[in-house]
Structure formats: C-alpha cells, structure tokens
Amino acid sequence: MQIIRTTAKLPPIIVFHGQPGVGKTTLAQNFPKPVFVQTEDGCPSGLEIETFGLCETFTSVVQAIKHLGKEGHEYQTAVFDSLDKLEPLIVAALCADRGYASVESPGFGKGWVEADKWWLDFLRGCEWLRPAAT
C-alpha cells in the first residue's frame, strides 16, 4: 500500500458535535457564503444568518436542499443546524409515511432500520449539493 498526495475536488462535508452554546453555529457562520437550514432556533443572540427559517418537517428540509440544488444562488456552504433536531423530523416523516404510531411499531429496531434509509437520503442530498458549491 502506498500513500499519495491528492487535492480535493469537492467541498468537504463536516459535522460539528458539541454541547449547546460552545460555538458550532457561530463557527459555521464564518464558512464561505453560508445559508442555514434550521431544524431548531439555536442561533445565538446577535448573530445574523441567512436562513430558510425554521424547518419543522423533514419535507421542508428536503425542499431547502432541492432549492439549493436547482435554483441559482451565491451560497457556498449549506449548514444544517441541528442534526439532533433533524432526527425527530425524520422519525415523524417515516411514521406518517408508513402509518406507524411510533418508530417501534414495526417491531424491535425495525423502524430505526427504516429511519436509517431516510438518513441516507438526507446524506445523498448533501452529496448532491457538493458540486453546486464549487
């Protein structure tokens, strides 16, 4: 096996994880031309951001991704704030789509396996946005 030097051709996908208030949103605001897809209103007081507003459903998150991928704009960074709050939106969308009372309705762990597929769709959407940011 050999180590080679290469240059990235696409923007990175980065995940920040940390306790509330440590500066994740503030740091993301400093990335190149960011736009926020907010699943929570965690923007610190006084910090101005460009945003789609609060996305209260998984469908609204998907619509924001589609907008960024299809419409002309100057943004270079999509910030999803936060993934912690995106998970309940995914679970709610899955349950509504399948008619489940809860994610556990199909049996132990099976709903979470289905939710993983929705997460993968979200990640594919993020991948789809990468060439548009260059």
SULHUPE-V728478 format. One record per residue. N is the residue number from 1. RES is the residue in one letter. SS is DSSP state (2 for helix, 1 for strand, 0 for the rest). OMEGA is omega in radians with two decimals (none if undefined). Layout:
BEGIN
N RES SS OMEGA
N RES SS OMEGA
END
This chain:
BEGIN
1 M 0 -3.07
2 Q 0 3.06
3 I 0 3.13
4 I 0 3.07
5 R 0 -3.14
6 T 0 3.09
7 T 0 3.12
8 A 0 3.14
9 K 0 3.14
10 L 0 3.07
11 P 0 -3.13
12 P 0 2.91
13 I 0 -3.06
14 I 0 3.07
15 V 0 3.03
16 F 0 3.12
17 H 0 3.11
18 G 0 3.13
19 Q 0 3.07
20 P 0 3.04
21 G 0 -3.11
22 V 0 3.05
23 G 0 -3.12
24 K 2 -3.12
25 T 2 3.12
26 T 2 3.09
27 L 2 -3.12
28 A 2 3.13
29 Q 2 -3.11
30 N 0 3.10
31 F 0 -3.11
32 P 0 3.04
33 K 0 -3.08
34 P 1 2.93
35 V 1 -3.05
36 F 1 2.95
37 V 1 -3.00
38 Q 1 2.98
39 T 0 3.01
40 E 0 3.09
41 D 0 -3.09
42 G 0 -3.13
43 C 0 -3.14
44 P 0 3.11
45 S 0 3.09
46 G 0 3.13
47 L 0 3.11
48 E 0 3.11
49 I 0 2.98
50 E 0 -2.95
51 T 1 2.98
52 F 1 -3.02
53 G 1 -3.09
54 L 1 3.08
55 C 0 -3.06
56 E 0 3.09
57 T 0 3.07
58 F 2 3.11
59 T 2 3.13
60 S 2 3.05
61 V 2 3.12
62 V 2 3.11
63 Q 2 3.11
64 A 2 3.11
65 I 2 3.13
66 K 2 3.11
67 H 2 -3.12
68 L 2 -3.12
69 G 2 -3.03
70 K 2 -3.06
71 E 0 3.08
72 G 0 3.11
73 H 0 -3.12
74 E 0 -3.05
75 Y 0 3.12
76 Q 0 -3.11
77 T 1 3.01
78 A 1 -3.12
79 V 1 3.10
80 F 1 -2.98
81 D 1 0.18
82 S 0 3.09
83 L 2 3.08
84 D 2 -3.13
85 K 2 3.07
86 L 2 -3.10
87 E 2 3.11
88 P 2 3.09
89 L 2 3.09
90 I 2 -3.14
91 V 2 3.13
92 A 2 3.13
93 A 2 3.10
94 L 2 -3.11
95 C 2 3.11
96 A 2 -3.12
97 D 2 -3.07
98 R 2 -3.10
99 G 0 3.13
100 Y 0 3.01
101 A 0 3.08
102 S 0 3.14
103 V 0 3.12
104 E 0 -3.09
105 S 0 -3.11
106 P 0 -3.13
107 G 0 -3.02
108 F 0 3.04
109 G 0 -3.05
110 K 2 3.10
111 G 2 3.12
112 W 2 3.06
113 V 2 3.08
114 E 2 3.13
115 A 2 3.10
116 D 2 3.12
117 K 2 3.10
118 W 2 3.05
119 W 2 3.12
120 L 2 3.06
121 D 2 3.09
122 F 2 -3.14
123 L 2 3.06
124 R 2 3.07
125 G 2 3.09
126 C 2 3.09
127 E 2 -3.13
128 W 2 3.14
129 L 2 -3.01
130 R 2 -3.14
131 P 2 -3.13
132 A 2 -3.10
133 A 2 -3.11
134 T 0 none
END
